[in-house]
Amino acid sequence: FFRLMTPPPQVPTDPKALPLLDSVRSNVGPDAADLDDQFIGKFLKARNYNVEAASTMLKKHLVWRAENNVDNVQLEYFGATKDRPDIHQLYQSGFYGLDRKGNPVFVEQPGKANVNEAFKSLGAEFMVRWHICLMETGRATYRRHGAEGLVVILDASGVGMSHVSSAALSFFRTVSAIDQDNYPEHLVRCFIINAGRIAKYGWKLISPFLDANTKEKVRIFDGDYAEELDSLVAKDQLPEFLGGTYRDGNCFFGAPKP
């Protein structure tokens, strides 16, 4: 599945990475032979264009993919069964339109998440697996659009203390490590909007686990975000709950119900 995820020819590649791509392919060996330029270029940028460091990072990523059967994670079913609830109901998120530069827009609503129920009924291991599926869906989505990466809008309305519990923070530490090791330069921009006191407190707790490059891409707003958001994403590309008109969001990840 991963190997078949061939991007269209207009997928952008970091120009600084171009002269270094063949060296990384040579270092990594046959496993890198059919990886496209954009894919390898993101690993180079994440390691400041150091060929040896990028090669090591990419090798570890390919081992991680194989050990965790990541190529097939989008073929797994994460919805409701007789033994578990639907994670998509417990944590509401989805892909909507495109930003003004053509990057897919992903919207999360953590304030509507039933965090305690998710950890109790699904367990951290299942949630991590679902998160990997979400990241793979995101990568496939921006590659399909020939885009640079994803724009994330996190609506923090309703975020309370349950969302910054020790279990939630532990989960975030786990997935942030996975993301930074395996999905470099996945994020183009992140807007955290409607951020109240607890949401800002949560950011102070989780931001130390993010690298400096990622933190630079994050903007935090109280309620005065409309002008900034409009400069990034047109209203017809946003869901209705953010003042937009886009209705056909993809809010289910993984395989359909068997």
Solvent accessible surface area in square Angstrom, and as a share of the most:
residue,aa,sasa,rsa
1,F,98,0.41
2,F,12,0.05
3,R,104,0.38
4,L,152,0.76
5,M,28,0.13
6,T,113,0.65
7,P,22,0.14
8,P,34,0.22
9,P,139,0.87
10,Q,122,0.54
11,V,18,0.10
12,P,60,0.38
13,T,34,0.20
14,D,36,0.18
15,P,101,0.63
16,K,128,0.54
17,A,0,0.00
18,L,91,0.45
19,P,105,0.66
20,L,44,0.22
21,L,6,0.03
22,D,105,0.55
23,S,51,0.33
24,V,0,0.00
25,R,50,0.18
26,S,88,0.57
27,N,55,0.28
28,V,19,0.11
29,G,22,0.21
30,P,124,0.78
31,D,81,0.42
32,A,0,0.00
33,A,75,0.58
34,D,95,0.49
35,L,10,0.05
36,D,36,0.19
37,D,53,0.28
38,Q,10,0.04
39,F,7,0.03
40,I,0,0.00
41,G,2,0.02
42,K,21,0.09
43,F,1,0.00
44,L,0,0.00
45,K,83,0.35
46,A,31,0.24
47,R,88,0.32
48,N,131,0.67
49,Y,48,0.18
50,N,78,0.40
51,V,30,0.17
52,E,117,0.53
53,A,37,0.28
54,A,0,0.00
55,S,3,0.02
56,T,68,0.40
57,M,11,0.05
58,L,0,0.00
59,K,92,0.39
60,K,139,0.59
61,H,1,0.00
62,L,21,0.10
63,V,83,0.48
64,W,41,0.14
65,R,10,0.04
66,A,81,0.63
67,E,135,0.61
68,N,55,0.28
69,N,75,0.38
70,V,1,0.01
71,D,42,0.22
72,N,58,0.30
73,V,0,0.00
74,Q,30,0.13
75,L,108,0.54
76,E,56,0.25
77,Y,43,0.16
78,F,3,0.01
79,G,0,0.00
80,A,42,0.33
81,T,59,0.34
82,K,189,0.80
83,D,116,0.60
84,R,58,0.21
85,P,46,0.29
86,D,27,0.14
87,I,1,0.01
88,H,16,0.07
89,Q,126,0.56
90,L,21,0.10
91,Y,51,0.20
92,Q,64,0.28
93,S,11,0.07
94,G,0,0.00
95,F,9,0.04
96,Y,37,0.14
97,G,3,0.03
98,L,54,0.27
99,D,10,0.05
100,R,133,0.49
101,K,178,0.76
102,G,24,0.23
103,N,4,0.02
104,P,3,0.02
105,V,0,0.00
106,F,5,0.02
107,V,1,0.01
108,E,34,0.15
109,Q,17,0.08
110,P,18,0.11
111,G,15,0.15
112,K,122,0.52
113,A,10,0.07
114,N,77,0.40
115,V,20,0.11
116,N,98,0.50
117,E,62,0.28
118,A,4,0.03
119,F,39,0.16
120,K,173,0.73
121,S,40,0.26
122,L,22,0.11
123,G,26,0.25
124,A,53,0.41
125,E,153,0.68
126,F,40,0.17
127,M,18,0.08
128,V,26,0.15
129,R,50,0.18
130,W,12,0.04
131,H,27,0.12
132,I,7,0.04
133,C,0,0.00
134,L,15,0.08
135,M,18,0.08
136,E,3,0.01
137,T,16,0.09
138,G,0,0.00
139,R,6,0.02
140,A,14,0.11
141,T,10,0.06
142,Y,3,0.01
143,R,14,0.05
144,R,157,0.57
145,H,82,0.37
146,G,13,0.13
147,A,7,0.05
148,E,90,0.40
149,G,0,0.00
150,L,5,0.02
151,V,0,0.00
152,V,22,0.12
153,I,0,0.00
154,L,41,0.20
155,D,12,0.06
156,A,4,0.03
157,S,54,0.35
158,G,65,0.62
159,V,28,0.16
160,G,19,0.18
161,M,118,0.53
162,S,45,0.29
163,H,33,0.15
164,V,18,0.10
165,S,33,0.21
166,S,94,0.61
167,A,47,0.36
168,A,15,0.11
169,L,29,0.15
170,S,50,0.33
171,F,37,0.15
172,F,53,0.22
173,R,102,0.37
174,T,61,0.35
175,V,8,0.05
176,S,5,0.03
177,A,51,0.39
178,I,25,0.13
179,D,28,0.14
180,Q,46,0.20
181,D,78,0.40
182,N,7,0.04
183,Y,7,0.03
184,P,9,0.06
185,E,28,0.13
186,H,16,0.07
187,L,33,0.16
188,V,34,0.20
189,R,83,0.30
190,C,12,0.07
191,F,7,0.03
192,I,18,0.09
193,I,0,0.00
194,N,45,0.23
195,A,3,0.02
196,G,40,0.39
197,R,191,0.70
198,I,33,0.17
199,A,17,0.13
200,K,79,0.33
201,Y,101,0.38
202,G,5,0.05
203,W,46,0.16
204,K,146,0.62
205,L,59,0.29
206,I,35,0.18
207,S,16,0.10
208,P,94,0.59
209,F,76,0.32
210,L,25,0.13
211,D,65,0.34
212,A,69,0.54
213,N,64,0.33
214,T,30,0.17
215,K,75,0.32
216,E,131,0.59
217,K,34,0.14
218,V,22,0.13
219,R,94,0.34
220,I,61,0.31
221,F,22,0.09
222,D,81,0.42
223,G,54,0.51
224,D,129,0.67
225,Y,36,0.14
226,A,66,0.52
227,E,150,0.67
228,E,66,0.29
229,L,6,0.03
230,D,56,0.29
231,S,76,0.49
232,L,34,0.17
233,V,0,0.00
234,A,25,0.19
235,K,115,0.49
236,D,81,0.42
237,Q,47,0.21
238,L,5,0.02
239,P,4,0.02
240,E,98,0.44
241,F,90,0.37
242,L,16,0.08
243,G,50,0.48
244,G,7,0.07
245,T,91,0.53
246,Y,62,0.24
247,R,194,0.71
248,D,123,0.64
249,G,27,0.26
250,N,69,0.35
251,C,55,0.33
252,F,76,0.31
253,F,2,0.01
254,G,22,0.21
255,A,21,0.16
256,P,109,0.69
257,K,147,0.62
258,P,146,0.92
